[in-house]
């Protein structure tokens, strides 16, 4: 144990002083307390021996008594782990014994300000316990300090120290209190900084997880405000994509392979969402929904969505076939006003509502495998920059027949860079 203490004292102290169920804060406080008790025992032994060497046995018996009592209470704590009893007893000893030693040595000056050791009492209460307890111990210290000034004429020492010895003890007392205080604060601040660093890492993980669920603008509102989140967007584009023949495919593939397949495809779609600065709304089974213009308004929402849809289609065409079968998706796009907001108190999601969303879903469900079907609303916005082929009219559930187009490609005079269109001269 002595070798462990020399090589890794903080680890050994933590094992001695803490319980498995302690919180990180409790572990830090208990480790600091036990460490301070060990340092107090060491200092009390040195001071007791010094006083005995200069033939002041009564003064020497006070720090040596502290060593004896501290050792007993520390052993009792090791057996019972009664942290509060160890804390209170040592705060009381540190507060009262320096006052008693000062009176034995002849007052403030003749004792070389030995009362300064009592300052460790409120400092210890601040570090080892709840901060609300520390002011009471500090007021007790100040009261005893003031009282020692009034007692000075009545406790003058008949055998004062020589000037050299008095100066030496002044240096030892000031240096001892300063050193002990610095060691405790240094360790405490170092551990607090470590905890804060770990907290920042966990906070970043939580924020990244939140950003994987919600748009960053919505996540910021949820963290800082308590209100219902619902916004009207006059111009937005919505895309739905659905894997053709998903149900038969689930019967052919083992569950793990099915999930890996969807994860591979949807991860590629996610990369395109990030490239074009769009917003993934959700995936349900083999269905993928993404929006442009929400919650970040942008005038080129339809162009950005069309660019992503073309890259999705190109990726699926390039993807190797499986057992002679190529993956095909139906893709539908519509543009128009929508409402965006957060619903739910648990497992909340950011969702979109409105006729434009419903029609976009119909464009996908009533589309053709391998094709990108768009409505007139989307066509009118992108027709100058993209090549579209008329499909004719499609009967949409709950509505009259609608005129639709297939999105085929870009006009030869325009190219896209990271989802933004530029025109060639």
Residue, then its C-alpha position, 0 to 999 in steps of 0.5 A: x500500500x505504501x508503494x501504491x501511495x507513492x506511485x499513485x496517491x490519488x488512486x489509492x485515496x479514492x479506493x480508501x475513501x469512496x463507495x461504488x455508488x458515490x457520484x463523481x462529486x461525492x468521490x472528489x469530496x471524499x478523496x480530498x477529505x481523506x487526503x487532507x487528513x493524511x496531510x494534517x497528520x503529517x503536518x501535526x507530527x512535524x509540528x509536535x516534534x519541533x515543539x518538543x525539540x525546543x522544550x515546549x512539551x505542552x505546545x507539542x502535545x496539542x498537534x500530537x493529540x490532533x495526530x492521535x485523534x485524526x488517526x482514530x477517526x480515520x480508522x473508524x471511517x475506513x471501517x464504517x465509511x461515515x463520511x459526515x462524522x469524519x468531516x465534522x470532527x476534523x473541521x472542529x479539530x482544525x478550528x479549535x486546536x490552533x486557537x488552543x495552541x496560540x494561547x499556550x504559546x502566548x498569543x498571536x505574535x508569540x505563537x507566530x500566527x499559528x491561528x492561521x491553521x484554523x483557516x483550513x477549516x472553512x476552506x475544507x468546508x468549502x471543498x469537502x462539503x456543500x458550499x452552503x455550510x462553509x460561511x458558518x465555519x468561516x464566521x466561526x473562524x473570524x470570531x475566534x480570530x477577533x477573540x484572540x486579539x482581545x485575549x492577547x494581554x492575558x496569554x502573554x508567554x513567560x518564555x517567549x521565543x527568540x527572534x530567530x526562532x519566532x521568525x522561523x515559526x512564522x515562515x513555517x506556519x505561513x508556508x505550511x498553511x499556504x502549501x496545504x491550501x494550494x495542494x487542495x485547491x490544485x487537486x480540486x480545480x484539476x479534478x473539476x476541470x477534468x469533470x467539465x471536460x468530460x461534461x463537454x464531451x457528453x454535451x457534444x454527444x447529446x447535441x450531435x444526437x439532437x441534431x440527428x433528430x431535429x434541424x439545428x434551428x429547431x434544436x436551438x429553440x428547444x434548448x433555449x425556449x419553452x414554446x410550441x414550435x410551428x411555422x408557416x412556409x410559403x414556399x417549400x419543396x417536398x420529396x418522397x422516395x420509396x423502394x419498389x418491391x420492398x415486401x418481397x425483398x424482405x422475404x428474400x433477405x435475412x433481417x441483417x442484410x435487409x437493414x444493411x441494404x437500407x442503411x447503405x442506400x439511405x446513408x448515400x441519400x443523407x450525404x446528398x441532403x447535406x450536400x444540398x443543404x436540405x432537411x431530412x424529415x424522416x424514414x419509415x421502413x423503406x420510405x424516405x422524406x426530405x424537404x427544401x426551404x424548411x426550416x431554413x427558407x430559401x428561394x431555390x428550394x425546388x432547384x435544390x430538390x431537383x438536383x438532389x433527386x437527379x443525383x439519387x436517381x443516378x446513384x441508384x442506376x450506378x449501384x450494382x444489381x443484386x441477384x440480377x435485380x436492380x434496386x428501383x425507387x419511385x420518387x415524387x416531388x411537389x412544391x407549395x406552402x407547408x406548416x412545420x413544427x415539433x410534435x410530442x413530448x417524448x421521442x418528439x419529431x420535426x414534421x410537415x403538414x399541408x396539402x403540398x406534403x400530401x400531393x408530394x406523397x401521391x407523386x411518389x405512390x402513383x409514380x413509375x419505378x426509376x422515374x422522378x415524378x413532379x407536379x405542375x407547381x414544381x415544374x413551373x419553378x424549375x422548367x428554365x433550368x431542368x429538362x422535364x418530360x410531360x407524363x400527362x394527367x394522373x388521377x390523384x386520390x381525393x383530387x381531380x386529375x393532375x398534370x405531371x412531368x418526369x424530371x429527366x436532367x439539367x438544361x445544357x446551359x446550367x450546372x450545379x455546384x454543391x446544390x447551387x445553380x450557376x448559368x454558363x455564358 
